[in-house]
Amino acid sequence: MRILTSNNNVGTIKTDDIKLTPQKSINTGEPVDKVELNEHAGSGEKFLSLGKKVLDYAKPKYIYKINASSLKSLREQLPVDKLKIAASLVNIPFLEEGFTSTLTNFGFSKEEIALFQQCAHVSELGDTPSSSPTSAAMSGGIEGFLFGGGPVGLVAGAIGGYGGTKIGEARKSEDNPLSGDLNSLIGGTAIGAGTGVAVTLAMGALFGGAVASATTLTTAAILGGLSGASGSLSGNAFTSVKDGMSGGVMTGLVAQALTGNSGMVLAGAVGGGVGGRAATTAGKLILGGGAGAATGALTAIPAVMMLGTAGLPIMGISAAAGAISGASGAVIGPVMRRTIRNITMDINHKVDAKMDKALEGRKIGTLGKTAAGAGMGIVMFAPIGLIFGGATGAAIGAGAGALLFGGKTLYKELKKKNMTDVDIKKMELDRSKEMLNTYEEALVGQTLTDQDIALMKDMRSLVTSAEQDYEEARKNAEVKK
C-alpha cells in the first residue's frame, strides 16, 4: 500500500483522493506491498560524528500509528477534509520523523501535528501487535534444552512457553495492561514446572531404574518452571522484555561461571525479561534485580534439600548473583539489541538507496537480485558473528545472512512477478474496507455528527467503487484464460 502523495491539495480533497493503491516502485513501476518505516524527510542528512551516531543508535525508535482510538479523539477536532486524510493513514506504521514529515506535506499545522502525536498509538520499533505462542515455544524449548536439563527442559520450556503465552493472551485486559504479562509468566512457570516433573517421572518409568527422589523432582520442577517462564517472556509482544531476557542470558552465563550453579542462566533470563518490562532504567534495575534474586534463590533449593543449613550460603550467593544478572541484563540487553536493530535498519536503508541509484535504468534478473540480497546479508551478519564467535561465528553469521536476505529477496521478486491486476485491485479493496471498519470502530458509542455522516458516506462509496473494480478485474482475468 502507499501513503497519499503530497501533491493533493488538502483544501479540495474529494472521495477519490483518499483511495489508497499499492506502493509503486520509483524505478520499476511495479507494485510492492509494504510501507518503508525508515523513509523520512531527513534521510539525506550528513553523517553525524561517530560518537554521536553510536549514541543515537542506542536510543529507542518509536513507531506511530493512527488507529480507531486516534480517530475517536481527532474526529471532533479536525475539519472533514483533514479528517479524511487521517482516516486514510490508519494502521500505517511511521517512524517519528516520517510521521511528522508526512503530516507536514499534507499541510497540517504544528499544533495539529502535535495533536496527532498525542492521539497516535506509539510503540517501540520491534514491538509486535500481540504475543507469539509459537516464538515462546521455540525459544522456551531451546533455552530449556541448553540451560534447563536437556530433553526435560526442552519439553517443559516449549510446552510452558506456549501454554503461558496463550493464557496471557486470553486473560489480558485493556484496563490493566500488565495482567496479560503476569498471567503469561505465572502460567508458563506453572505449566513448565508440572511438565518437568511429569517428563522426569515418565522417563524413569520408560527406561527403568530407581524412582526419582524428591530432590530430583524438585530440580526438574524448578528448571522446568524457569524454562517455561523464559519461554513465555520470549514470546512477549514488547521488544524490551525479549531484549531484557536476552541480556539476562548473557549475564547469567557469567553468573553461572562464577557460582557453579547451572540454573543461573535461566534465573538471569527470567530476571532480565521481567525487568525489561519497566519503562525506566531505575525500574529495570529494581524489577530485574528482585526477580533475579527470587529465581536465583529458587535454583539453590535442591542444594538446601541435600545439605540442610549448610546449603543456605549457596542460596544467598545464588540470590545475589541472580539479582545482579537480572538487573544488569534488563538494562544491558535492550541497549545492545536496540543498537543492533537500529544499525541493521540504517544499513539496510542506505544499501537499498545506493543499490537503487546504481541500478537505475538497468534491468536485473531475479537471480542477480537474489545474489545481491545474499551478499548484503553476508556483509551485515558476518561481522556480528565474528564478534561473538570468532571465525566460526563469522561463518555461521555469513551463512545465516545469505539465507535470510537472499531468501527474502527471492520471495519478494517471485511475489512481485506473480502479482496480477486482480491482486492489486484486491489490495485496494481490502485497504478501503480497513479504513471504513476502523472509522466505524471509532464511532462505537459516539453521537454521530454531520461530519461523521458525510465521511462515512464517502468511505462507503470508496468501498463500493473498489468492489466494482475488483469484480471487473476478475472478469477480465477469466476472459484472458
Secondary structure, DSSP 8 states (H G I E B T S, - for coil): -----TTS-GGG--GGGG----EE-TTT--EE----TT--TTTT-----HHHHHHHHHS--EEEEB-HHHHHHHTTTS-HHHHHHHHHTBT--EEHHHHHHHHHHTT--HHHHHHHHHHSEEEETT--SS--HHHHHHHHHHHHHHHTTTHHHHHHHHHHHHHHHHHHHHH--SS-THHHHHHHHHHHHHHHHHHHHHHHHHHHHHH--S---HHHHHHHHHHHHHHHHHHHHHT-S-HHHHHHHHHHHHHHHHHHHHH--TTHHHHHHHHHHHHHTSSSHHHHHHHHHHHHHHHHHHHTHHHHHHHGGGGHHHHHHHHHHHHHHHHHHHHHHHHHHHHHHHHHHHHHHHHHHHHHHHTTT----HHHHHHHHHHHHHHHHHHHHHHHHHHHHHHHHHHHHHHHHHHHHHHHHHHHHT--HHHHHHHHHHHHHHHHHHHHHHTTTS---HHHHHHHHHHHHHHHHHHHHHHHHHHHHHHH-
